[in-house]
Amino acid sequence: MVTIGVLCLDTSFTKIPGHIRNPSTFGFPVVYQVVRGATPQRVVSQGDPRLLDPFIAAAKELQAQGVAAITGACGFLVLFQRELADAVDIPLYTSSLIQLPMVARMLRSGTKVGLLVAKQESLTRRHLEAIGAETVPVCVAGMAGCPEFREVMLEGRRDELDVERLRGEVLGQVEHLAQANPGIGALVIECTDLVPFAHEIQGRLGIPVFDIVTLTEMVYASLIRQRWPARPGPRPEHPPYPDP
């Protein structure tokens, strides 16, 4: 059975359904590998290069366990995309931000793509250059100023999450983003912690919403291709292609 591996930050707060680290989010097997010491502070705020080797070791361990592809549980890992992908022999995609160039190509030229990120000031040109998105027109909303998100996700002060409080913070931020940037064509959620609210975000904005779950489901689908079933209909004018 095809399994997806996930490189995880060192966090202990509650992971609700919809989060990549909640197994109920997916209809297929997922294996988690926590990188000890990879705190949100070091990954999101600092982009600490000393974490590269531990993440490479974790990716190799996941490959050794037999996973078919590997992803990450924090979008800011995109800084390590090239090095991590080069370290293993299976597909590895660190971040939902990898979808950004694709999403931009779907939209009318010049249309902005919204980004919902953990910490706006930590998102730099280097992160966008890592996936060839430095010229994509974007507008960004960050969650670092929101108390529930900051206290639980960024600072790790407590493990119990007030879901309703966080929901209000998330929806408030995306509404402010939309009001300040009329005509956003789509939204990419960088932060894996915010994906559980993607349905409600789409309900407020009425645009396509992409995140690490949409990307993981696409990658998984690419790994389980099946023969199309025969369908009744007119006889084809050419003979069927032979089996490979």
N, C-alpha and C positions, 0 to 999 in steps of 0.2 A: 504494500500500500504506500502511496506517495505521501511523504511527510515534509512539512516546512519547518525549518529551524529558525529560531528567533534569538538574536543577540540582545540581552536585556541589561538595563541599567540597574544599579544597586539601590533599589527602593523597596519599601515595605507597605506603602499605603494600599487601600482597598482598590482592586481592579474590577470595575463593574462590567457587565455584559456590553459588548461593543468595543471594549479595550482589547488590544492585540494580546495582552497577557491574561485574558480571561478565555479559557479554552472553549467556552460556549459560543464565542463569537464566530467560530468557523465550523463548517460541516465536514471538516477533514482533520487528520492528526497534525498537531503542532508540538514541537519540542522546544523547551526553553533552556537557554544557557545564560546564567547571570554572570556578569563581569564584575567581580568584587572590587570595590573602590571607585567604580564608574558612577559617581554621584551626579545628579543634575547640575550641581554647581560646577563640577569639573568638565562635564560634557557641554552643557548649554552655555554657561556664563564664561567659561575659560577656554573651551575648545582645546583642552590639555593634550598636547601631542604625546605625552608619556603614556597615554591610554592606548595608543595604536597597537603596541605589541600585545597587551592583554586581549584586545579585541581580535587580533589575528589568531592568537592561540585558541580563543573561544570558537572562532569560525572553523578552524581546523578540527577542533573537537566535535563540532556539530557534523561536519562532513564525515568524520570517522564513524559517527553513529548512524550514518546512512541516509541523512536527509537529502532531498532532491533539490532544494534551493534554500537560501538563507536570507533573512531580512533583519531589520533592526527595530527596536522599540523606542527610538528617539530620532526625530527627523534631523537633528543637528549632527548626527553621525555622518551626514553627507560629506563632511570634510574628509572622511576616511574612505570614501567610496572607491577610488581607484586602487588604493593600497589593499583594501580588504578583498575586492573582486580579484585582484591579481594573486591573492594568497591561497585561493582554493580553486578547485576544478569544476565547480558547479555554479549556477547563477547566484549572484549575491547582489541584493539591492538594499542599501542602507536606509533609504528615506522615501517618504511619499513625495518629496520635492522632485524626484526623478521624473514624475509625471508632468512637471511644469512646462517644459518645452512642447510636449505633445498637446497639452491642453491649450496652450497659446496658439498652436497651429490650427486648432479647430475653430477659432474665433476670427471675426473680422479683424483686419489689420489695425493695430493701435488700440484694440480693446484691452482693458486692464483685467488681469487675473488677481483676485483677492487671495491673500495669504493670511491664515490664522496661525500664529506661532506662539511658542511658550514665552519667549522674551524678545521683543522687537529689536532692542538695541544690540542683541547678540547676533542677529542675522546680518551678515556682511556680504560684500561682493564675492569674497572667497567661497562662501557657501553656494552662491548661484553659479559661479564659474565652475565649480566641481561637477555640475551636471549640464553645462552649456546653456544656462538660462540667464546670463548676465545682461542680455539685451531685451528680455521679456518685460513688457510694461506691467508692473505689479503695484498693488497697494497693500499695506501690511497693517494688521492689528495684532497686538501682543497681549498676553495675559498676566504679565508679571506684576502689574499694578492692582490686580484683583485679589482681595485678601484670601479667599478660600484656596484659589489656585496657588498663590504664592506660599501660603503657610503649609499646605499639604504636599504639593508637587515639587516646588522649587526648593523649599527650605527643610522639608521633612520634619516639621515640628510635631506632627501627629499622624497616626495611621488611619484613623476613622475619617471617612470622607462625608461631608454634608452634600449629598448629590443635588438637592434642590437649590442650595446656595450656589454651587458651581454652575448649575444649569442657567440660573439667572445671570451670572457673570458672563458666561459664554454668549448667550443670546444678546446681551447688552453690547458686547464688543462687536459682534458681527453687524448689529443694527447701526451702530455708530460708523462702522466701516462703510456700509452701504450708503448711508446718508451723506458721508463726506466724499464718496466716489460714485456718483450715479452712473449706471450703465456697466457695472462689473459684469463680465461675461461668464465667469465661473469662479469657484473658490477651491483652493487646495488647503487642506488642514495639515500643517506640518506636525503638530504635536499629537502624539498617539493618545494622550490622556483625554483629548477633546472629541475623539471619534464617536463615543457613545451618543453624542448630541447631534450627529450629522443629519439625521432625519428632521429634527426640529430646526436646524440651521437652514436646511433646504426649504422647509415650510415657510420660514420668514423671508428668505431672499428670492425663492423661485428660480434658482439657477442650478446648473450641475455642481455637485460637490464631490471632490476627490480626496482620498486619504490613504493611509497605509493599508486599510482593509480592502478598498477597491483594487489597489495595486496587487496585494497578495492573492486575492481571488483571481485576478487576471493571470498572474504567474502560475498559480495552481492549475487553472484551466489549460494553460499551454503544455502542462506536463502530463495530462491525462487524455490526450486526444483519442477519439474512438472512431471506428468505421461508421460512416453514415448508414442507417438502415435503408433497405430497399423500399421504395415508395411506389404505389400503383400509379400508372399514368401511361401516356403514349409511348410506344416503342421508340427507343432512340434511333436516330438516323445513322449513327456510327456505332461500331462495336464498343463494348465497355473496355476501359483500360485494363490491361492484365494486372494481376496482383504482383506487387514487387517481390 
